């Protein structure tokens, strides 16, 4: 195989600023991304970031497999790189690892190789001074792989690209040889027959808290708001089930994507025994190679209705709701403040505020905040400055997180953290881990909640959380949708 020059639609990529065409780009026939990923589903560290193809936000899917390096933070916040304990802030360690493989230029897709993984909610304790996380999870707090090879699926154009950088080799000839070999290895795997798809067996869910206990926690959050401690807190609840022995995490994810179509689907294997399955509708942070930033906080929810007239009325009710608009505006203000820490002065703006966007199961109020990253800041600096996302904490963020720690009985784990790809070239896209399942051994966890403000009604807030939970619960219990 020879090095394939990129089409004229984009310029050749440059690696380490001096070597051109080390990148291998191979266009292969279109295949459904989920079928293409099937051979990787049992790999210990692999990922598919799965767009729904409905619009530009869900345009791309990516397969990332066989990382050449891994960074893991365990439940006790101890960091390991390739299995060896290391010292230092994990955000800085990831930043430094990416700097070892600088890449510039353009390619056929936004992501051309780099880091893929998840940042658990409790990673916020490394950013701010917060109480020690509660028990309730045993999974890692962070798993990041560095991937020299990815597959990019363009749903709108029905094109597939295999992209190999040849990293971590540093000698030109060795890098080219590695890139050629890795590209062929990936092509062979994604074109192999897909495994048969089994429908998940059924299982019974159990709530971690009673209905009354959840409503009491919501009322306590309202009391804190009325006392002037905070303006808003995101209070959530968990359901657990025993994974059937004849059902794999991959079976669950395939079913989840049927139940919850969304732009930010993700299946992440953090180990052979731990998986994050996400169907998130919410972009956390996006950054282009030139430093343009976008975040899209969601606050405000109404269920969909099969009757078009009633469905339209639900969307209109959401758009006109003073409570939901106020809830959204608080998080817009928080995100403006967070990204301003790393943006050029005067560059932060709000081009969309509190607009209704419709998804398969729900209507949401969505705002858009944009900015321009400073030249002396990286996308990891941006991620660290904004973590966790304000839409899943509340405002002010630190005090809201202290109250969440008090009122929720268990650590959140991956839920309410972030899933991200971070390119060697400095681009990034990420989602908030909501509408998601965590599979830890044989335990499956579903979690959802909502923003609590002064005029929240505990009963209505409980029901809003259940609107979000029911599609997740239906993956193992079809009757849960009723």
C-alpha positions as CSV (number, residue, x, y, z in Angstrom):
1,X,0.0,0.0,0.0
2,X,1.3,3.5,-0.7
3,X,0.6,6.7,1.1
4,X,-2.6,8.1,-0.2
5,X,-2.6,11.8,-0.8
6,X,-5.7,13.6,0.5
7,X,-8.3,14.9,-2.0
8,X,-7.9,18.5,-3.1
9,X,-10.9,19.5,-1.0
10,X,-8.5,19.8,2.0
11,X,-4.8,20.4,2.4
12,X,-2.3,17.8,3.3
13,X,-1.8,17.4,7.0
14,X,1.5,18.3,8.5
15,X,2.8,16.4,11.5
16,X,5.4,17.9,13.8
17,X,5.3,20.9,11.5
18,X,7.9,19.4,9.1
19,X,6.7,16.1,7.7
20,X,3.9,16.0,5.1
21,X,1.8,13.0,4.0
22,X,2.7,10.9,7.0
23,X,-1.1,10.7,7.5
24,X,-2.8,7.8,5.7
25,X,-6.3,8.6,4.4
26,X,-8.2,5.8,2.9
27,X,-11.8,6.1,1.8
28,X,-13.7,2.9,2.1
29,X,-17.3,1.9,1.2
30,X,-20.1,3.1,3.4
31,X,-21.1,0.8,6.2
32,X,-23.3,1.4,9.2
33,X,-21.0,2.6,12.0
34,X,-22.6,0.3,14.6
35,X,-22.0,-2.7,12.3
36,X,-18.4,-1.6,11.6
37,X,-17.7,-1.3,15.4
38,X,-19.2,-4.7,16.2
39,X,-15.7,-6.5,16.0
40,X,-14.4,-4.0,18.6
41,X,-17.3,-4.3,21.1
42,X,-15.4,-6.7,23.4
43,X,-12.0,-4.8,23.3
44,X,-11.0,-3.6,26.8
45,X,-10.4,0.0,25.7
46,X,-12.3,1.1,22.6
47,X,-15.0,3.7,21.6
48,X,-17.6,4.6,19.1
49,X,-18.9,8.1,19.2
50,X,-22.2,7.7,17.4
51,X,-24.0,10.6,15.7
52,X,-27.6,10.1,14.7
53,X,-27.1,11.8,11.3
54,X,-30.2,14.0,11.8
55,X,-28.4,17.3,11.3
56,X,-24.9,18.9,11.4
57,X,-24.5,18.3,15.1
58,X,-25.0,14.5,14.7
59,X,-23.3,14.3,11.3
60,X,-20.2,12.4,12.3
61,X,-19.5,9.0,14.0
62,X,-16.0,7.9,14.9
63,X,-14.5,4.5,15.8
64,X,-11.3,4.7,18.0
65,X,-9.6,1.4,18.9
66,X,-6.3,0.0,20.0
67,X,-4.9,3.1,21.7
68,X,-1.1,3.4,21.9
69,X,-1.3,5.0,25.3
70,X,-4.0,5.2,28.1
71,X,-4.5,7.6,31.0
72,X,-6.7,6.3,33.8
73,X,-7.8,7.9,37.1
74,X,-9.2,5.4,39.6
75,X,-12.0,5.9,42.0
76,X,-9.4,7.2,44.6
77,X,-8.2,9.8,42.1
78,X,-4.8,8.0,41.6
79,X,-3.5,8.4,38.1
80,X,-1.9,5.8,35.9
81,X,-0.4,6.2,32.4
82,X,-0.1,2.8,30.6
83,X,-0.6,1.1,34.0
84,X,2.2,3.0,35.8
85,X,1.3,5.3,38.7
86,X,2.2,9.0,38.0
87,X,1.9,12.2,39.9
88,X,0.2,15.4,38.7
89,X,-3.1,16.9,37.7
90,X,-4.7,14.5,35.1
91,X,-5.9,17.5,33.0
92,X,-2.3,18.7,32.7
93,X,-1.1,15.2,32.0
94,X,-3.5,14.8,29.1
95,X,-2.5,18.2,27.8
96,X,1.2,17.3,27.9
97,X,0.6,13.9,26.3
98,X,-1.2,15.6,23.3
99,X,1.6,18.2,23.0
100,X,4.0,15.3,22.3
101,X,2.2,14.7,19.0
102,X,1.4,18.1,17.4
103,X,-0.4,18.1,14.1
104,X,-1.6,20.9,11.8
105,X,-3.5,21.1,8.6
106,X,-7.0,19.9,7.7
107,X,-8.7,16.7,6.8
108,X,-12.0,15.2,5.7
109,X,-13.5,15.2,9.2
110,X,-13.3,17.3,12.3
111,X,-11.5,14.6,14.3
112,X,-8.3,13.1,12.8
113,X,-6.9,11.2,15.8
114,X,-6.0,12.1,19.4
115,X,-7.6,11.5,22.7
116,X,-11.1,9.8,23.3
117,X,-12.6,9.0,26.6
118,X,-14.7,10.2,29.6
119,X,-14.2,12.5,32.5
120,X,-16.3,11.4,35.5
121,X,-18.3,14.0,37.5
122,X,-16.0,13.6,40.5
123,X,-13.1,14.9,38.5
124,X,-14.5,18.3,39.5
125,X,-12.9,17.8,42.9
126,X,-9.5,18.2,41.2
127,X,-10.7,21.6,39.8
128,X,-12.4,23.0,42.9
129,X,-12.2,22.4,46.6
130,X,-15.1,20.0,47.2
131,X,-16.0,17.3,49.8
132,X,-14.5,13.9,49.3
133,X,-16.7,11.8,46.9
134,X,-19.2,9.5,48.4
135,X,-19.2,5.8,47.8
136,X,-21.6,4.2,45.4
137,X,-19.3,3.7,42.4
138,X,-16.2,1.6,42.0
139,X,-15.5,2.4,38.4
140,X,-12.6,4.7,37.2
141,X,-13.0,8.4,37.4
142,X,-11.4,9.0,34.0
143,X,-10.3,6.8,31.1
144,X,-8.6,8.4,28.1
145,X,-7.0,6.6,25.2
146,X,-4.6,8.2,22.7
147,X,-5.5,6.9,19.3
148,X,-3.2,7.0,16.2
149,X,-6.0,5.6,14.1
150,X,-9.7,6.4,13.8
151,X,-12.5,5.8,11.4
152,X,-14.7,8.8,10.5
153,X,-18.2,8.3,9.2
154,X,-20.0,11.2,7.5
155,X,-23.7,10.4,7.8
156,X,-24.8,13.3,5.5
157,X,-22.4,12.4,2.6
158,X,-22.4,8.7,3.3
159,X,-18.6,8.6,3.2
160,X,-16.1,6.6,5.4
161,X,-12.5,7.5,6.0
162,X,-9.8,5.5,7.7
163,X,-7.3,7.9,9.2
164,X,-3.9,6.8,10.5
165,X,-1.2,9.2,11.8
166,X,1.6,6.7,12.5
167,X,2.0,8.0,16.0
168,X,3.8,7.4,18.4
169,X,6.7,6.7,16.0
170,X,8.9,9.8,15.6
171,X,11.1,8.6,12.7
172,X,9.7,9.6,9.4
173,X,10.1,6.2,7.7
174,X,8.9,4.2,10.7
175,X,5.8,6.5,11.1
176,X,4.9,6.0,7.5
177,X,5.2,2.2,7.8
178,X,3.2,2.1,11.0
179,X,0.5,4.3,9.4
180,X,0.2,2.0,6.4
181,X,0.1,-1.1,8.5
182,X,-2.5,0.3,11.0
183,X,-4.7,1.6,8.2
184,X,-4.9,-1.9,6.6
185,X,-5.5,-3.5,10.0
186,X,-8.4,-1.2,10.7
187,X,-9.9,-1.7,7.2
188,X,-9.8,-5.4,7.6
189,X,-11.6,-5.2,11.0
190,X,-14.3,-2.8,10.1
191,X,-15.1,-4.8,7.0
192,X,-15.4,-8.1,8.8
193,X,-18.8,-9.6,9.4
194,X,-20.8,-8.0,12.2
195,X,-21.8,-10.1,15.1
196,X,-25.5,-11.0,15.4
197,X,-27.5,-8.6,17.4
198,X,-29.4,-9.9,20.4
199,X,-32.2,-8.1,22.0
200,X,-31.4,-7.5,25.7
201,X,-33.1,-9.9,28.1
202,X,-35.4,-8.2,30.6
203,X,-34.4,-7.2,34.1
204,X,-36.1,-5.5,37.1
205,X,-34.9,-2.0,38.1
206,X,-34.8,-0.8,41.7
207,X,-34.8,2.8,42.8
208,X,-31.9,3.9,45.0
209,X,-34.3,6.2,46.9
210,X,-38.0,6.2,47.4
211,X,-40.2,8.7,45.7
212,X,-40.7,10.5,49.0
213,X,-36.9,10.7,49.6
214,X,-36.2,12.2,46.2
215,X,-38.9,14.8,46.7
216,X,-37.5,15.7,50.2
217,X,-34.1,16.2,48.6
218,X,-35.7,18.5,46.0
219,X,-37.5,20.5,48.7
220,X,-34.3,20.8,50.7
221,X,-32.6,22.3,47.6
222,X,-35.5,24.7,47.3
223,X,-35.0,25.7,51.0
224,X,-31.3,26.4,50.3
225,X,-32.3,28.6,47.4
226,X,-34.8,30.5,49.5
227,X,-32.1,31.0,52.1
228,X,-29.9,32.6,49.6
229,X,-27.2,29.9,49.4
230,X,-27.7,29.2,45.6
231,X,-29.9,30.1,42.7
232,X,-30.2,26.6,41.3
233,X,-29.1,23.0,41.9
234,X,-29.3,19.9,39.7
235,X,-30.7,17.1,41.8
236,X,-30.7,13.6,40.4
237,X,-31.9,10.0,41.2
238,X,-30.6,6.6,40.3
239,X,-32.1,3.2,39.3
240,X,-30.1,0.0,39.3
241,X,-30.6,-3.4,37.7
242,X,-28.7,-6.7,37.4
243,X,-27.4,-7.2,33.9
244,X,-28.7,-10.5,32.5
245,X,-26.0,-13.0,32.0
246,X,-26.9,-13.4,28.3
247,X,-26.8,-9.7,27.6
248,X,-23.7,-7.7,26.8
249,X,-23.0,-4.0,27.2
250,X,-23.0,-3.8,23.4
251,X,-26.5,-5.3,23.3
252,X,-27.6,-2.7,25.7
253,X,-26.1,0.1,23.7
254,X,-27.7,-1.0,20.5
255,X,-31.0,-1.0,22.2
256,X,-30.3,2.4,23.8
257,X,-29.7,3.9,20.4
258,X,-33.0,2.6,19.2
259,X,-34.8,4.0,22.3
260,X,-33.0,7.3,22.5
261,X,-31.8,8.7,19.1
262,X,-29.6,11.7,19.8
263,X,-26.6,13.5,18.3
264,X,-24.0,12.5,20.9
265,X,-24.3,8.7,21.3
266,X,-21.2,7.0,22.7
267,X,-20.1,3.5,23.7
268,X,-16.9,3.6,25.7
269,X,-15.2,0.5,27.0
270,X,-13.1,1.7,30.0
271,X,-12.0,-1.9,30.7
272,X,-13.3,-5.4,30.0
273,X,-15.6,-4.9,33.0
274,X,-16.7,-1.3,32.7
275,X,-18.7,0.5,30.0
276,X,-20.3,3.9,29.6
277,X,-23.3,3.9,27.2
278,X,-24.6,7.4,26.3
279,X,-27.4,8.8,24.2
280,X,-26.8,12.4,25.2
281,X,-28.5,15.3,23.4
282,X,-26.3,18.0,25.0
283,X,-23.0,19.4,23.6
284,X,-20.7,20.4,26.4
285,X,-17.8,22.2,24.7
286,X,-16.7,22.3,21.1
287,X,-13.6,24.0,19.8
288,X,-12.3,24.2,16.3
289,X,-8.7,24.1,15.2
290,X,-8.6,27.9,15.1
291,X,-10.0,28.3,18.6
292,X,-13.7,29.0,18.0
293,X,-15.7,27.8,21.0
294,X,-19.3,26.7,21.4
295,X,-21.3,25.3,24.3
296,X,-25.0,24.4,24.2
297,X,-26.5,24.2,27.7
298,X,-29.8,22.5,28.0
299,X,-32.3,23.4,30.8
300,X,-36.1,22.9,30.5
301,X,-37.8,19.8,29.4
302,X,-41.3,18.6,28.1
303,X,-42.2,15.1,26.9
304,X,-43.1,14.5,23.3
305,X,-46.7,13.5,22.4
306,X,-47.9,11.3,19.6
307,X,-50.7,13.7,18.8
308,X,-49.1,16.5,16.7
309,X,-51.4,19.2,18.1
310,X,-50.6,18.2,21.7
311,X,-47.0,17.9,20.9
312,X,-46.9,21.4,19.5
313,X,-48.7,22.7,22.6
314,X,-46.1,21.1,24.9
315,X,-43.3,22.8,23.0
316,X,-45.1,26.1,23.2
317,X,-45.7,25.7,26.9
318,X,-41.9,25.1,27.4
319,X,-41.0,28.1,25.3
320,X,-43.3,30.4,27.4
321,X,-42.5,28.9,30.8
322,X,-41.0,31.6,33.0
323,X,-39.6,29.0,35.4
324,X,-37.8,27.0,32.6
325,X,-36.5,30.2,30.9
326,X,-35.1,31.4,34.2
327,X,-33.5,28.1,34.9
328,X,-31.8,28.2,31.5
329,X,-30.6,31.8,31.8
330,X,-28.9,31.0,35.1
331,X,-26.8,28.4,33.4
332,X,-26.1,30.6,30.4
333,X,-24.7,33.2,32.7
334,X,-22.6,30.5,34.5
335,X,-21.2,29.1,31.2
336,X,-20.4,32.7,30.0
337,X,-18.4,33.2,33.1
338,X,-16.6,29.8,32.9
339,X,-15.5,30.1,29.2
340,X,-14.5,33.7,29.8
341,X,-11.6,32.5,31.9
342,X,-9.8,31.2,28.9
343,X,-11.3,33.3,26.1
344,X,-10.2,36.5,24.4
345,X,-11.7,39.6,26.1
346,X,-15.0,40.6,24.5
347,X,-15.3,37.4,22.4
348,X,-18.0,35.7,24.5
349,X,-21.5,36.0,23.1
350,X,-24.9,34.3,23.2
351,X,-26.2,33.9,19.7
352,X,-29.1,31.6,20.8
353,X,-31.0,32.0,24.0
354,X,-33.7,29.7,25.4
355,X,-34.9,28.2,22.1
356,X,-37.0,25.1,21.9
357,X,-35.2,22.1,20.2
358,X,-37.1,18.9,19.6
359,X,-35.6,15.4,20.1
360,X,-37.0,12.0,19.7
361,X,-38.4,11.7,23.2
362,X,-38.5,15.3,24.6
363,X,-38.5,19.0,23.8
364,X,-35.6,21.0,25.4
365,X,-34.8,24.6,25.9
366,X,-31.3,25.1,24.5
367,X,-29.0,28.1,24.5
368,X,-25.7,28.6,22.7
369,X,-22.7,30.4,24.1
370,X,-19.6,31.1,21.9
371,X,-16.2,32.6,22.3
372,X,-12.6,32.6,21.0
373,X,-9.9,30.7,22.9
374,X,-6.9,32.7,23.9
375,X,-3.6,31.8,22.1
376,X,-2.0,30.9,25.4
377,X,-4.8,28.4,26.3
378,X,-5.5,24.9,25.1
379,X,-8.7,23.0,24.8
380,X,-7.8,21.1,27.9
381,X,-7.5,24.5,29.7
382,X,-11.1,25.2,28.4
383,X,-12.3,21.8,29.6
384,X,-10.8,22.3,33.0
385,X,-12.2,25.8,33.4
386,X,-15.7,24.6,32.7
387,X,-15.8,21.2,34.4
388,X,-18.3,19.9,35.3
389,X,-20.8,21.5,33.0
390,X,-23.0,24.1,34.7
391,X,-26.2,22.5,33.4
392,X,-25.6,19.5,35.7
393,X,-24.4,21.4,38.8
394,X,-26.3,24.6,39.3
395,X,-25.3,28.1,40.3
396,X,-23.1,29.2,41.9
397,X,-21.3,26.1,40.8
398,X,-19.2,25.2,43.9
399,X,-21.9,25.7,46.4
400,X,-24.4,23.9,44.3
401,X,-22.0,20.9,44.1
402,X,-21.6,20.9,47.9
403,X,-25.4,20.7,48.2
404,X,-25.5,18.0,45.6
405,X,-23.0,16.1,47.6
406,X,-25.1,16.5,50.7
407,X,-28.4,15.5,49.1
408,X,-27.5,12.7,46.8
409,X,-26.7,9.4,48.5
410,X,-24.0,8.2,46.1
411,X,-21.2,9.4,43.9
412,X,-22.3,10.1,40.3
413,X,-19.4,8.5,38.5
414,X,-19.4,9.0,34.7
415,X,-22.9,10.5,34.9
416,X,-22.9,14.3,34.6
417,X,-19.3,14.2,33.5
418,X,-18.2,14.5,29.9
419,X,-17.3,12.4,26.9
420,X,-14.9,13.9,24.5
421,X,-12.7,13.6,21.5
422,X,-9.6,15.9,21.6
423,X,-7.6,16.1,18.4
424,X,-3.8,16.2,18.1
425,X,-4.5,19.3,16.1
426,X,-6.2,21.2,19.0
427,X,-9.8,20.6,18.0
428,X,-12.4,19.1,20.4
429,X,-16.0,18.1,20.8
430,X,-17.6,16.9,23.9
431,X,-21.0,16.0,25.4
432,X,-22.5,16.0,28.9
433,X,-23.0,12.4,30.1
434,X,-26.8,12.4,30.5
435,X,-29.4,10.0,29.1
436,X,-26.8,7.4,29.8
437,X,-26.3,3.9,31.3
438,X,-23.2,2.8,33.2
439,X,-22.4,-0.9,33.2
440,X,-20.0,-1.9,36.0
441,X,-19.6,-5.6,36.0
442,X,-23.1,-7.0,36.2
443,X,-24.6,-3.8,37.6
444,X,-26.4,-1.4,35.3
445,X,-27.1,2.2,36.5
446,X,-29.5,4.7,35.0
447,X,-29.7,8.2,36.4
448,X,-31.5,11.5,35.7
449,X,-32.6,14.7,37.3
450,X,-33.3,18.3,36.7
451,X,-32.5,21.9,37.7
452,X,-34.2,23.0,40.9
453,X,-35.1,26.7,41.2
454,X,-37.1,28.7,43.8
455,X,-40.5,28.0,42.2
456,X,-39.9,24.4,41.5
457,X,-42.6,21.9,42.6
458,X,-41.0,18.7,44.0
459,X,-43.7,16.5,42.5
460,X,-43.3,18.0,39.0
461,X,-39.5,17.9,39.2
462,X,-39.7,14.2,40.1
463,X,-41.9,13.5,37.1
464,X,-39.6,15.5,34.8
465,X,-36.8,13.2,35.9
466,X,-38.9,10.2,35.2
467,X,-39.7,11.5,31.7
468,X,-35.9,11.4,31.1
469,X,-35.4,8.0,32.8
470,X,-38.2,6.0,31.3
471,X,-36.5,5.5,27.8
472,X,-33.4,4.4,29.6
473,X,-35.2,1.9,31.8
474,X,-37.0,0.5,28.8
475,X,-33.7,-0.9,27.5
476,X,-34.1,-3.7,30.1
477,X,-37.8,-3.3,30.9
478,X,-40.0,-2.4,27.9
479,X,-43.0,-1.7,30.2
480,X,-41.1,1.2,31.7
481,X,-42.1,3.5,28.9
482,X,-45.8,3.4,30.0
